[in-house]
Amino acid sequence: MVLTMGSAPMADAAVGVDIGGTNIRAALISAKGEILAKLSERTPTDPLLVLERVIALARELDAPEVLGIGVGIPGRVDVASREILSGGIINLAGLDFVKRLESALGKPVVIENDCSMALIAEMKTGGAKGYRNVAMLTIGTGIGGAVAHAGRIYHGHRTAGQLGHICVSSDGPPCPCGRRGCVETFSSGTALRRHIAEAGLPATTIRDVLDMAAEGNEAAVCVLRQWAMPLRIALDNIAATMDPEIILLGGGLGCDAARALADLPAAAPWFCPPILPAKLADDAGVIGAGLSIFDAHVSSQGKRVVLVNGVPASGKSRLAKALSQRAGWPILSLDGIKNPFLQHIGPVDRDFNRTLGKASYQAIWSFIAEAPAGSTFIIDAWFGFQPKAQLEAYIDAAKIEHVAELWCKVPGSVAGERYASRLEDRLPGHPGAEYVPELIALADRAEPMGCGAVMTVDQTQEPDIEAVLSWLSHVFDGE
Ligand SMILES: [Zn+2]
C-alpha cells in the first residue's frame, strides 16, 4: 500500500473499531496492520449509546494522518450500500450508523461484518497469511462467519458468509435467524454452557471439559461430542460448498474448538481442508477494520496492470491464465483481440498483421482507460513489438498507478522449437516457418520493458504461481 499513499507514505494510518458483545475495541492501525495505539471499554446495551461511544473512541485516536475509520459490526451488513441489516446482542440496524459517524468525524467510514474484518486481518498478518480462498468461523457467544475468495471478502448478493446459520439439524433448538438447528445453536459458547449444564458436569470452562475428557470422564467426552460434532458437520458442508484452502477458527473458543475437532475426523473424505486456529485473538477485529480503510483507499485510487511479457512462444498465455485463475483478475490478450480479425479477413501479409497488432494493442489500453479506479488487469502481449515510449504514453493515459511486469524468459532455441511445433495451429497471417530463425535471435536478445517492477519467470519450467502472487502483493500492496 505504501506506493499509493501520496506525499507522506509512511505516516498514513487508520482507526479500526470492533463492536463486540462485551467490549468496544478501537485502535490506530498502520498500513501493515500493526497496532499503534489501543483503547477498549464496555459495550453499552443501548444502540444509540454504542454509536456515541464509537464516535468518542475514534475521536480520541484520530490524527491528521488517519485516512478513515473502519468498523466491524455484529450483524449482517450490506457493504455496497453501507447499511446494517440486522444484529444479534446489539442491533445497530436502522440507526443511519455510517452517515452519523461520518458527519461526526469528517472522515470516510467503511463497515463490514465483524467476522469479515477479523478475516481481513488474519489474511494479512495472521493464521491465513498466504492463503486466498479461506472460510472463517468466530466461535464466541454466537458463531460468526466470513468467506474470502481470490484474496477478497466474498459478499455474494449482499451478506454471504453467514456460516453460523448453516443448518445441521432441522429439529434442533430455535435460532435468532428464525429457523431451527443452525450450527450456532449447538456449537457456540452459549450452547456449550447449555451442554455442560445438561450433563450436570461440575466444569465451568471449556478447558475443564477438555481436561476431564482427556482423563477419560465419559460425561465430558459426551459434552465435547455434542458441542463439536455439529461443528464438524458444518465444516464439511462449508468444504463441500466452497472448497477453501483452509478453514480458520477464531473468536474466544476458536483454539478450543480446533482442539476438540482433532478427535473428530472429517465425515466426508472428499473434502478435508485443514482446520486451523486463528492467530490474532481479540486484536483481529480492530486490525481488519483498520486495514479495510487502506483497501478502500487503494480501490478509490489508481488502477493496476500486470504485463505478462515475452517473445512469441515464451509461454505467456499459460502464465496469464494461471495467474488470472488464482487472482481473479481479467486477461486482455493481444492475440485474443487480433485473432478474430485474422479469422474473418483470411491470409494477410506481415505488415497488415502488424497493423492489426497495433490496433489490438490500442484497444487493450482503451478498455483499461475506461475501467473504474481500483481495477487490476493482466495484459498478455509481446510488448517489445512497439517502442517503450508508446507503452509509457498508454500507461499514463489509462491512469495506471502500479505496473508489474512478468518477464517470460526462454532461450531462443526453446522458443524456436515451440513455435515450429505449433505452426499447424497458427492462423493465416501469423508468420510461418521462415520466422523461426528470426524468433530464435529475438528471444536471445529480448529484454523486458521495465516500465515498473520486473520479475523474471523461467518459462522452461512450470511457473510457480504462489511465488508470482507473493511478489505481486509486495509490488502492489507493499507487503
Ligand atoms: Zn440461524
Boltz pocket constraint, residues with backbone or C-beta under 6 A from the ligand:
constraints:
  - pocket:
      binder: B
      contacts: [[A, 164], [A, 165], [A, 175], [A, 176], [A, 177], [A, 178], [A, 179], [A, 182], [A, 184]]
      max_distance: 6.0
